[in-house]
Amino acid sequence: MPEKKPFITLEQAQEIIADVPTPFHLYDEKGIRANARLVNKAFAWNKGFKEYFAVKATPNPYLLRILKEEGCGVDCSSYTELLLSEACGFSGSDIMFSSNETPVQDMKKAYDLGAYINLDDLTHVDFLKNVAGIPETICCRFNPGGTFDLGNGIMDNPGDSKYGMSEEQMTEAYTRLMALGAKNFGIHAFLASNTVTDDYYPELAGILFNLAVRLHQKTGAHIKFINLSGGVGIPYLPEQQANDIHAIGEGVHAAYDEILVPAGMGDVAICTEMGRFMMGPYGCLVTKAIHEKQIYKDYIGVDASAVDLIRPAMYGAYHHITVMGQPGGSDKTAAPVTNTYDITGNLCENNDKFAIDRELPRVDMGDVLVIHDTGAHGYSMGYNYNGRLRSAEVLLRPDGSADLIRRAERPGDYFATLDVLPSGRELLAKSRAESARRRAQDERLAVAVQWNKRIQIAEAKEKNMDIRNLEGSIVALVTPFKKDGSVDFDALERLIDFHLQNGTDAILTLGTTGESATMTDDEDNSVVAAVVKQVAGRVPVIAGSGSNSTQTMLTKSLTYQGLGADGLLLITPYYNKSNEEGIYQHFKTVADAVDIPCILYNIPGRCGCGISERNVERLAAHPNIMGIKEASGNVAYAAKIAHLLSDDFRMYSGEDTLTVPLMSLGASGTISVWADVQPQLVHDMCRAYLDGDVERARDIQIAGQPLINALFSEVNPIPVKEALAQMGMIEANYRMPLCPMADNTRAALTDALKGAGLLD
């Protein structure tokens, strides 16, 4: 039998499992993007073509955003799917809404979003009119009745389907809709599911194209688009031949030219809704063998169940399984078949089986198994029978790294809807407390893991860059966000390259300017990893690991060290504030644990407390504390600690207006917001002072004051992100509670940017 190959290696699986316990769904970003481009290329002959990905197939915002970037829209069927799509930045004609027995709030939400609404029944004309209104562009779903067959046999039985209208009803619907103000029309039909033949779409297209001509002739309606819906399948069985999307596209093209073009309807756009074809092969369920049972048959019990993938239990559907192996063992992906097993889950249902009488290599306890083709209708069809909790979702990035894009469910999620009862609230509180305890334990374990990996890290990296002699301009880098709120890693890479090309001496990520307070731990880790990778050792990378919780700061610090950061920026314990000894122990705890230099961060205006002169003196003596970022704005304070400065303990200005004055007191440079927009100039100013050209440094400082003032005209980093947006570097998106600039301060910032020669 032909074999299916997983899109991950055993080594990659083990690396992910070290962070995300099995079971979990894994998606291949590279494969998803490549497939989306193939689909768009196959239908590029049609000017208005758009693939509307069926959200129900894989409702994860990270994956939806990938498809959006590839030019896809979304097909929604419920209020919740509409909310999810809206959150991902879809609106208007990027949304196709197809539903049946539709609730009022669903229909109204689709209307409010400007979605293309696909009416399932003639009665829905009045329903839509009464609950929302009739849009200019509207669609109706067609059901031809009878059976739908190709030359190779019956594909499905539309006559038994609950979806759609007859041709007579379509004609009446169009006529009534035009009378109510509709100007443009769509046709939709869903006649078959999971077809593995290149003939389905062309055959369906012929039916719908002829229908479109007849409807246009009968009603005079302008047919704007024809939606072929879904139904293009994938080869779940190894011996099945995959659909050729190029051949499918050309088949539809031929029918289009034969039927629509001669009828003067060559402007009709083609749409598709291929959830399964778009995503199915690019997802898998990763699970682990945990039990072996031998009675009348041989059983392998895994830690996944029908909760994670219901299709085999519900439909008897085939999903291929690859036995990969386990840590320290051999790779079994090419091992010969030696055994016959039922692969079972842990539900109290006998149909909870991923495979029956499946021939596989010998499965040993602890072996990793990959269940193929779960990228569509896998996680999304999950449920909670037996109180089993649904698994995590992970994205395999093109560079081989992996991101957690949905955590596994916790007991608190399962109990959340019981909060209407006193006993339910008690249960929910207990489950949340237990989850918090487990998360704390996981944090401690993570710290231990980082400690155990130190030698490996050092060997792999050879040695972190020595930053104890660091001087010059250190940029306090912004974290760019997309409109949907996610981190814009492409923009982040552009910013880093901008700084590497323009003299920046070191890069600080996840500081105040980086909005780290609004980011999750996973996002923080991803940003540090991305910065380290892009910088590639060309300048030092410093990561802001500060927190008002000492334990959290310790965990972050060890994590960032493990990710390759060359140094750490540690802030005072804001909100908690603490006493003198507590502030000292806060910093000392981290400095004792890490192997890379730390910079103290004194910013009492934001934290409500500062670092006393006495504590600066105590901490300056610590071998892992190399300096202080002084951002109090108090020159007198800086002067009082200046006597502590040496080659082993440095000061960096944290106030762009005071960089040169603080350098006159011995500061080695600046950690700068100004450098985000003028990196070369800030570098040159610091370099001039360090080289003895005080006059030039002073002149740059004075000349830069108007722009500096504008960059702090509102709370940092609001103005600097707006400035970078006006310069075309990023989008001006923020995490709440930060909001866009007011019009008057934005105008003043624009003037300052022009005055600095950054805008025409």
Helices and strands as residue ranges (DSSP letters): H 10-17, E 24-28, H 29-42, E 50-54, G 55-57, H 61-69, E 73-76, H 79-87, G 92-94, E 95-98, H 104-112, E 116-119, H 124-131, E 137-141, E 148-150, E 153-156, G 158-160, H 167-179, E 184-188, H 200-219, E 222-227, H 245-259, E 269-272, H 275-279, G 280-282, E 283-294, E 298-302, H 311-315, E 321-325, E 339-344, E 353-360, E 368-371, G 379-381, G 385-387, E 392-396, E 402-406, H 411-415, G 416-418, H 422-452, H 454-461, E 472-476, H 489-501, E 506-509, G 516-518, H 521-535, E 541-544, H 550-562, E 567-571, H 580-593, E 598-602, H 604-607, H 613-620, E 625-630, H 635-641, G 642-644, E 650-653, G 656-658, H 659-663, E 669-672, G 674-676, H 679-690, H 694-711, H 718-726, H 743-755
